[in-house]
Amino acid sequence: MKFNIKTDNEKLIIGNQDTNQLAKEYGTPLYVIDENRIRDNYNRLYDSFSSKYSNFKMFYATKANTNLSVMKILNDEGSGIDAVSPGEIYTALKTGFEPEDIIFTGNNVTNEELEYANKSGVTINLDSISALERLAKLPETRGKRISFRVNPMVGAGHHEHCITGGPKSKFGIKEEEVCEVYQKAIDLGFNPIGIHTHIGSEILESEPFMLAVEKMMDIAGKVHKEVGVNFEFIDFGGGFGIPYTPEEEVLDLETFTTDIINLFKEKLDEYDLEDIQMRVEPGRFIVGDASILLTRVNTIKESYRKFAGVDCGFNTLLRPTMYGSYHHIVVANKMDQENVEEIDIAGNVCESGDLFARDRPLPKLEEGDLLAILNAGAYSFSMSSQYNSRLKPAEILVKDDEVDIIRRREEFDDLFTGQNIPLRLLK
Ligand code: LLP
């Protein structure tokens, strides 16, 4: 199934729920998350890898969706967490993840962040020599189990902003410096036990992953031989894509994981590497298609172009504005109708770039129609803001016949959280 939706005559269904009823009951805009789909995505990916190599673990990249209930579900499934900030470490610990199941891959980290990560007991994955040197100066870091993020000079992704390997990338240690850095870590009294990379996001072909795996294994082999590091894990990051357009194909998991694991095993043999855990850090693949954003059309406007105006904007879902990303849109109360017109779907933020779609073929739209923006589970709520003093929407979780509000809709007072007016201005 390309998109995680079902229909019942004119109605769009998610879980067992009619989205029109959900919108009536909980209002719009509304993120609706399908619990079963998260579990299913996790298990499909996990099983596909682990059936071919059992020393395998997944670390959900929580930046994709940090909702506490989503984290709980993944904790329940046995996932670890890829955290990018102290806030994400804190959230992971709060939702029940053990420190050893959390890897902290910060970028341009401060000493305070390193200290927080160290005290939390998570694995610290260092992104620069500077961070290594600064970590060494902090109390109680001797003997600490650490790893390094490496730039294997392979990068891929759906947009330039989302390519994280290669010559332009700010991430990772340079290949030429890797042996030196591991040696330095040992000299400073650390216990380097892992090596990590993440080449980019929303990758639908296996080629860049294969290149990255090959490169990383060659690098790990060299560090093992020349520096004597006995790796406990090799982490290949995330990036597994999902189809956003009707034309894109789902990743052929079986072929993909077979090719990767075969190459991985070959390289383990080549470099006499043993007992190594293979790790990946999927974000989008787990949650991307497990959520939709429901938004209601409030204005049909025939200007120089035809617009359908809806009750949310790029403050609610940034990806189309930020990356020009395509999100498939369906009319939740007209699922049985043919596309008859091409129309722009515009948000309610006061900027011209606030568009969810241009010239999108859709059934005849009317004010009051309910739109569902699909694949809104990854980098959607987690990138939302209060820009234009717009309130963040509610999130609900559906599982079969159960529906729960897992984040209440914001109220006006939420706009002021943390603010303080100096007394002199109140005179
Ligand atoms: N590991 C690391 C170190 C990462 O930086 C990321 C994502 C992941 C894993 C998970 O990647 P995924 O499996 O989700 O592709 N906001 C952008 C995506 C940014 C991804 C950032 N890093 C978007 O909306 O497309």
Boltz pocket constraint, residues with backbone or C-beta under 6 A from the ligand:
constraints:
  - pocket:
      binder: B
      contacts: [[A, 61], [A, 63], [A, 64], [A, 82], [A, 105], [A, 162], [A, 197], [A, 198], [A, 200], [A, 201], [A, 202], [A, 237], [A, 238], [A, 239], [A, 240], [A, 281], [A, 282], [A, 283], [A, 284], [A, 285], [A, 319], [A, 378], [A, 379]]
      max_distance: 6.0
